[in-house]
């Protein structure tokens, strides 16, 4: 019986390694599908919220004006360049630290329907969180934008409570943010093409996920191989 009990270890770890191979393939397919969605041509924003929800990671086109009085801040978050963090544990440039800042979320009044939606205009450094430090970027005229549809993100454990008095949100809660500034629960990230001189920096959509399945595969198969050898040495040889 002891012989069979010890054999469970290499058999189980081999099974876990094989399962991680499937997970790795699934994650790679998911990342590829998201990248394809973000590259597809923009479509007009649907009138129904349920239709918008089905378009997550798709680009939509809207025309209207910003209501800067309702500006909110999502973060602190690092700057994203091409969907990846620009911060790699050190200063990105000698003049500015891109490791911490905020994404500026502003109500946007649609020209035709006069409905309001939420637009993530992009990233600003901590020193530029106050809009008075970036007046050039507070666009008042009517503009046409393209943005990526985003849904609410799960609130992680130990995430602090939102500071509504300072208009700071620690997680993207589309429904609650929309209620706070009287908008439709529609949230889009403007693309990098709509970066404003002096900020915000657009293109803050992370369309990739951590993919560490290869290391898991090597770990489980390594344990399986090692324990198989020990079992063989003890009970067979």
C-alpha positions in Angstrom: 0.0 0.0 0.0 2.8 2.3 0.8 4.3 1.7 -2.6 1.0 2.8 -4.3 0.7 5.9 -2.0 4.2 7.1 -3.0 3.3 6.5 -6.7 0.5 9.0 -6.4 3.0 11.9 -6.2 4.6 11.5 -9.7 1.3 10.5 -11.2 -0.6 13.6 -9.8 2.2 16.1 -10.6 2.4 14.7 -14.2 -1.4 15.3 -14.5 -1.0 18.8 -13.2 1.8 19.5 -15.7 -0.4 18.2 -18.6 -3.3 20.4 -17.4 -1.0 23.4 -17.4 -0.2 22.7 -21.1 -3.9 23.1 -21.8 -4.1 26.2 -19.7 -1.1 27.7 -21.5 -2.8 27.2 -24.9 -6.0 28.6 -23.6 -4.3 31.8 -22.3 -2.4 32.3 -25.5 -5.6 32.0 -27.5 -7.3 34.5 -25.2 -4.5 37.0 -25.6 -4.5 36.6 -29.3 -8.3 37.1 -29.5 -8.1 40.3 -27.5 -5.3 41.7 -29.6 -7.4 40.9 -32.7 -10.4 42.7 -31.3 -8.5 45.9 -30.4 -7.1 46.1 -34.0 -10.5 45.8 -35.7 -12.0 48.9 -37.3 -14.1 51.1 -35.0 -17.9 50.9 -35.1 -20.5 53.3 -34.0 -21.5 53.2 -30.3 -24.7 51.1 -30.0 -27.7 52.8 -28.4 -28.4 49.8 -26.1 -26.1 49.2 -23.1 -26.5 45.5 -23.5 -25.1 45.7 -27.0 -22.2 47.8 -25.7 -21.3 45.1 -23.1 -21.0 42.6 -25.9 -18.3 44.7 -27.5 -15.7 44.6 -24.8 -12.2 45.3 -26.3 -13.8 46.5 -29.5 -13.2 50.0 -30.7 -16.2 52.4 -31.0 -16.5 55.8 -32.5 -18.2 58.7 -30.7 -18.6 62.5 -31.2 -19.3 65.0 -28.5 -17.9 67.3 -25.8 -16.2 66.6 -22.5 -17.7 67.7 -19.2 -14.4 68.5 -17.4 -16.3 69.4 -14.2 -17.0 65.7 -13.7 -13.4 64.6 -14.1 -12.4 61.5 -12.0 -9.2 59.7 -11.4 -8.5 55.9 -11.7 -5.4 54.7 -10.0 -2.6 55.0 -8.9 -1.5 53.2 -12.1 1.6 53.0 -14.2 1.8 54.3 -17.7 1.0 51.8 -20.5 2.8 51.8 -23.8 1.5 49.4 -26.5 -0.6 47.7 -23.8 2.3 47.0 -21.5 3.6 48.9 -18.4 6.3 51.4 -19.3 7.8 50.9 -15.8 10.2 48.1 -15.3 11.4 48.8 -11.8 13.3 51.9 -12.6 12.9 55.3 -14.2 11.8 55.1 -17.8 13.5 58.3 -18.7 16.0 60.5 -16.8 13.3 63.2 -16.4 10.1 61.5 -15.4 9.0 58.5 -13.4 6.2 56.7 -15.2 5.6 54.2 -12.5 2.8 56.0 -10.8 0.0 58.3 -11.9 -3.7 58.4 -12.7 -6.0 57.7 -15.6 -8.3 60.6 -16.2 -11.9 59.6 -16.6 -14.3 62.3 -17.9 -18.0 62.4 -18.7 -18.5 62.8 -22.4 -21.7 64.3 -23.8 -22.7 62.7 -27.1 -23.6 65.2 -29.8 -26.7 63.5 -31.2 -28.4 61.9 -28.2 -27.0 64.3 -25.5 -26.4 61.2 -23.4 -23.4 61.0 -21.2 -20.8 58.2 -21.2 -17.4 57.7 -19.4 -14.2 58.3 -21.4 -10.8 57.3 -20.0 -8.8 60.1 -21.6 -5.5 58.5 -20.6 -2.6 58.7 -18.1 -1.1 61.6 -16.3 1.8 61.7 -13.8 1.0 62.4 -10.2 2.3 66.0 -10.5 -0.3 66.6 -13.3 -3.3 65.1 -11.6 -4.7 68.6 -10.9 -6.2 69.8 -14.2 -4.8 73.3 -13.6 -1.4 71.9 -14.4 -2.5 70.8 -17.9 -5.0 73.4 -19.1 -3.9 72.9 -22.7 -5.4 69.4 -22.6 -8.8 70.4 -21.2 -10.4 70.4 -24.7 -13.7 72.3 -24.8 -14.7 72.0 -28.5 -16.6 69.1 -30.0 -14.4 66.2 -30.9 -14.7 62.8 -32.5 -13.0 60.0 -30.6 -12.2 56.3 -31.0 -12.1 54.2 -27.8 -11.9 50.6 -26.6 -15.0 49.4 -24.7 -14.2 48.3 -21.2 -16.4 46.6 -18.5 -16.0 46.7 -14.7 -13.0 45.0 -13.3 -13.2 42.8 -10.2 -12.2 44.5 -7.0 -9.1 42.8 -5.6 -8.8 41.8 -2.0 -7.4 44.5 0.3 -8.1 47.2 -2.3 -8.8 50.5 -0.4 -12.2 52.1 -0.5 -12.7 54.7 -3.2 -12.1 58.3 -2.1 -15.2 59.9 -3.5 -14.5 63.3 -1.9 -11.3 63.4 -4.0 -12.9 61.7 -7.0 -10.3 58.8 -6.8 -11.3 55.3 -7.8 -9.0 52.4 -7.0 -10.8 50.0 -9.4 -12.8 50.4 -12.5 -16.4 50.1 -11.3 -18.3 51.3 -14.4 -21.7 51.2 -12.8 -20.8 53.1 -9.7 -18.7 55.6 -11.5 -21.5 56.2 -13.9 -24.0 56.8 -11.1 -21.5 59.2 -9.4 -21.5 61.6 -12.4 -24.9 60.8 -13.9 -23.8 58.8 -17.0 -24.7 55.7 -18.9 -22.7 52.7 -17.6 -20.6 52.9 -20.8 -16.8 53.2 -20.4 -14.2 53.5 -23.2 -10.4 54.0 -23.2 -9.4 56.4 -25.9 -6.7 55.0 -28.3 -3.2 56.3 -28.4 -4.1 58.4 -31.4 -5.9 60.8 -29.1 -3.1 61.6 -26.8 -3.1 65.3 -25.9 0.0 67.4 -25.7 0.9 67.8 -22.0 -1.5 64.9 -21.2 -3.4 62.8 -20.8 -1.6 60.0 -22.7 -4.1 57.8 -24.5 -3.9 54.1 -25.3 -4.2 52.9 -21.7 -5.9 49.5 -22.5 -4.1 46.5 -21.2 -5.0 43.7 -23.6 -2.5 41.1 -22.3 -2.5 38.9 -19.3 0.3 37.3 -17.2 1.2 34.0 -18.8 3.4 32.0 -16.4 2.1 28.6 -17.4 5.4 27.5 -18.9 7.1 27.8 -15.5 4.3 25.8 -14.0 4.6 23.1 -16.6 8.3 22.8 -16.0 7.8 22.8 -12.2 5.2 20.0 -12.2 6.9 17.8 -14.7 10.2 18.3 -12.8 8.6 17.2 -9.6 7.0 14.2 -11.4 10.3 13.2 -13.0 12.2 13.5 -9.7 9.7 11.6 -7.6 9.4 8.9 -10.3 13.1 8.3 -10.1 13.0 8.1 -6.3 10.1 5.7 -6.5 11.9 3.5 -9.1 15.1 3.6 -7.0 13.3 2.5 -3.8 10.8 -0.1 -5.1 12.1 -1.4 -8.4 15.8 -1.2 -8.5 
